Amino acid sequence: MTTATDAEVTIVGGGFGGLSAACHLADAGVDVTIVEKNEAVGGRASRLERDGFVFDMGPSWYLMPEVFERFFEHFGHEPEDYYELERLDPHYRIFFKDSEAGSASERSGEQALQAGSDVVDISANRNENRKLFESYEEGAGEAFDAYLRTSQRHYEMSMENFVYEYRPSWKDWIDPSLMKTGTLGLKLFQSMQGHVEDYFENEKLQQIVQYTLVFLGGSPSNTPAIYNMMSHADFNLGVYYPQPVDGGPGGIGAVVDAIVDLADELGVTIETDTEVTEITRRKDGFLLETADGDQRRPDVVVANADYAHAEQDLMPAHERQYDADYWDDRTYAPSAFLLYLGIEGEVPELEHHSLVFPTDWGEYFDDIFEDPAWPEDPSYYLCVPSKTDDDVAPEGHTNLFALVPIATELDDPQETRDRYRDKIIADIAENTGVELEDRIVVEEQFSISEFADRYNATKGTAMGLAHTLRQTAMLRPPIESSAVEDLYFTGGYSTPGVGVPMCLISGEHAAQAVLENSR
């Protein structure tokens, strides 16, 4: 991307996709401005600061480190110029509710790794994980190796051919060079559930290799088997925690800060507290109107706002690619009920990342995708970054947030949320041994309504479109608008998909499209 252009580009929204696009465009000599609705950029990777506690409000897993290395390398940098990575060990801890082995708090970590226990630690040591799998099911160690070989092959082929490579049209997918990936394409027609059952009979082992679907906003039954590649990212590439080289709180917020520093170095203008209320194509360029009545006239617009919101709420009907029925008919990634908790004392029962799995895995996903309801037997994620980072909580305290994936469009009045909050606190105590109620000194909630209000998230989704068969690869909404010239989209709705690494790549693709069309 070395082509220069005289165009003025405005990026609406400062999530990872928008920040990435801005950096790539500015590096090519383009005049770029990001306008962000909220008080800071980062999109769903916002930070919440309360009384000495610093919470990552959204993404908190640093996966696929080579994507970040590749991004910074493009600009002559490396992540270590901005932050250092600590590989977590264990990667995460899992609590299974259905075990009869007793309370997790009564056993040591070594005991927790025994088959039949209700707690397992996923180690940074692959051989330890192999032993764990074998202890649950005879032959599962060998199956684990085979599963990861397939996962690695799918990961490498997918990244090379489908993720890093920008393919904007159907003809780009009818490419002889893709013939070598033919067997990979067949995996699009099998569900993750069916694929995993080919390797493991034990339901707990199936759940361990399927949990990463949460990062894709899907379920084992509606996500294509190609996404088994996420197990390579997990078991082989590792789980990390970023901490800034110049001190201060780490986490995904530190990655946002790093990209903002890079953007500033490249000359990107960032304006926060600037909500765009209208995007309209004019004869020469665009008219962008903001909530304060300001009008801007850029030559090119890159929308990093919620894709459906941008089309349905910001643009006139004749400039939309899709109608309301299209968006209503999509399968959205779950929303979430989140609790940000400042806790007095420590929580030795939990690791930096911990997962609590429900008794009935299928019923839980039905509550999200088939018959939406607040889950009676919830699955949830607990993050304790203060296990790794002293700067995210006051001395003698613990930073903990709980995230419960739930269906979109549920009613979430305060009375319902408070009742569910009490349920989750009690569930944590029952299934992890951590008693929180009398130790909470800071508490904030975030749920469906806030996703809709803060991020203009359609139906209150936490991530955008799920990665179902009909919403994968070329079947996702395009980066380049088919209805309006010089209008582009980036972020989790489009290709290559949801998640921080994918959004970074999406921003690169959007910038590439802008530059190629400006020649």
PyMOL commands that set and color helices and strands:
alter all, ss='L'
color gray80, all
select helices_A, chain A and resi 16-27+65-73+79-81+104-106+109-112+126-136+140-163+170-173+176-189+192-197+203-216+225-237+252-266+307-314+317-319+324-328+361-370+385-387+390-392+414-432+437-439+448-455+458-460+469-471+473-475+500-517
alter helices_A, ss='H'
color red, helices_A
select strands_A, chain A and resi 8-12+31-35+47-50+53-56+83-87+92-96+119-122+240-244+269-271+276-281+286-290+295-296+300-303+335-344+353-357+380-383+397-406+440-446+487-489
alter strands_A, ss='S'
color yellow, strands_A
deselect
rebuild
show_as cartoon
